[in-house]
Amino acid sequence: MSKVRIGILGGGGILGAHAPGFQKLTDRCTVTVVAEPDPSRHARIRQLLGPEVILVADYHDAINHAEVDAVDILLPHHLHLPATLAAAAAGKPVLTEKVMARNIAECDQMIAACEAAGVSLTVCHDRRYHGEWMALKEVLDSGALGEVFYWKLEHNQNVVMAEGSWARSRDGIGGGAIMSCLTHQIDALRWYGGEVARVTCLTKVLPERMEGESAGVIAAEMASGALANLSINWFTRSHVGPNALWYELVQVCGTRGEAYYLSGKGTFVLLHDETNTAAVERYGREALNGFVPVPSGPWNGHERCIAEWVKHLRGEEAHLLTSGREVRGTVEVAEAAYRSAQRGQTITLPIEPEPWQSTSDGAIGTAGFAAPADPTYVVAAG
Ligand SMILES: NC(=O)c1ccc[n+]([C@@H]2O[C@H](COP(=O)([O-])OP(=O)(O)OC[C@H]3O[C@@H](n4cnc5c(N)ncnc54)[C@H](O)[C@@H]3O)[C@@H](O)[C@H]2O)c1
């Protein structure tokens, strides 16, 4: 089979995580075109993807290019919808970076357009493809923890945005830190623990940083009855430097055991009782005395997602976990959280779609997401 030809829309920060994924598959696919209007980013794009890559300024030119079979959308969030609609109209399958879109009304338009055109829509929620996050999924699916009743998921980062960044505006990013990045944790929670039934949310805006919230907390009840405690802080340096805390944490407690994933450390499990024989056999007796590491594959989430997507494009068996239909539920939880914060109420899911309410009069910045010179920003971790 000839190589699948990929067009990448947007050549900013996250291209650094996507390009190596495609470059490891050069026998199966080739990135032919990248759309990037900022010429100061072109040298890096050529460095990442080779000198022969065709550069165009606007994403429509990549979508409609004769040498592009499928597109990978790495654009600001407000452009995920129009770029997906244009790709569907051109009959080209879509992989889009998270967050899928700014609200479920936009997700629904993306899903409907791709289904009507008969093209697939996949969201690169990379955590679901990451070895250590998958190791935690295996622990949960094994039943070793008994009945899960409590979750804690945290995301800590110091996101310093460039002046004029699209992400500073609520319209560009789709809200703030919750929609942009706590959706990593929400998506993982849904993958691990099933659907969310209701949410209560509080947010904190620091106007000098960005229009939307820099910090947010969500208290959730799962359909299973478990409680979940999710938080994001985009203004903390706690995750870098000597004696640092963590960037991301997932902690889960069940009636028969506990487990966690901690970025930079790995995935661990603790068993509460020795009558849990299948689990003791699986993780060893040491797991009765303290947390033991759970073996995990070496997979980088972005690269594994891309590898599975390329298999799918080639008609091979692929393990894609993040279709547009599946990931819509993640956006729904974040949107419900915003409605909770705005109304001061607990919101029960499902919620009805509402059109995006603009607050910026079209004034969305075009500068990149993050100030690249900032040493405390975890660029590839999002
Ligand atoms: N999964 C993760 O861990 C992670 C981490 C960072 C970013 N992301 C996601 O990646 C996406 C992009 O984020 P980023 O950090 O690379 O942002 P960025 O601002 O660095 O890059 C976006 C690029 O899109 C370009 N662009 C804007 N309008 C365009 C147009 N009309 N045509 C073509 N290109 C256009 C911009 O010039 C910019 O270079 C977002 O969805 C973001 O949430 C994911």
The ligand as a Gaussian input file, in Angstrom:
#p B3LYP/6-31G(d) Opt

LIG

0 1
 N       -1.941000      17.042000      24.512000
 C       -1.155000      17.920000      25.057000
 O       -0.487000      17.620000      26.009000
 C       -1.099000      19.313000      24.471000
 C       -0.086000      20.215000      24.847000
 C       -0.062000      21.482000      24.251000
 C       -1.032000      21.828000      23.317000
 N       -2.007000      20.919000      22.998000
 C       -3.066000      21.257000      22.033000
 O       -2.492000      21.474000      20.737000
 C       -3.243000      22.459000      20.028000
 C       -2.307000      23.586000      19.603000
 O       -1.650000      24.092000      20.759000
 P       -0.174000      24.703000      20.685000
 O        0.339000      24.753000      22.079000
 O        0.615000      24.026000      19.620000
 O       -0.553000      26.182000      20.234000
 P        0.333000      27.217000      19.395000
 O       -0.290000      28.538000      19.548000
 O        1.781000      27.066000      19.776000
 O        0.171000      26.678000      17.907000
 C       -1.004000      26.892000      17.126000
 C       -0.530000      27.256000      15.729000
 O       -1.644000      27.392000      14.860000
 C       -1.304000      28.411000      13.934000
 N       -2.491000      28.951000      13.257000
 C       -3.371000      29.874000      13.709000
 N       -4.296000      30.129000      12.770000
 C       -4.014000      29.349000      11.708000
 C       -4.596000      29.154000      10.427000
 N       -5.695000      29.841000      10.040000
 N       -4.026000      28.256000       9.581000
 C       -2.943000      27.564000       9.951000
 N       -2.331000      27.712000      11.156000
 C       -2.866000      28.596000      12.021000
 C       -0.608000      29.448000      14.793000
 O        0.181000      30.359000      14.016000
 C        0.235000      28.587000      15.715000
 O        1.548000      28.376000      15.229000
 C       -4.359000      22.909000      20.989000
 O       -5.505000      22.155000      20.730000
 C       -3.790000      22.553000      22.367000
 O       -4.744000      22.348000      23.379000
 C       -2.043000      19.674000      23.536000

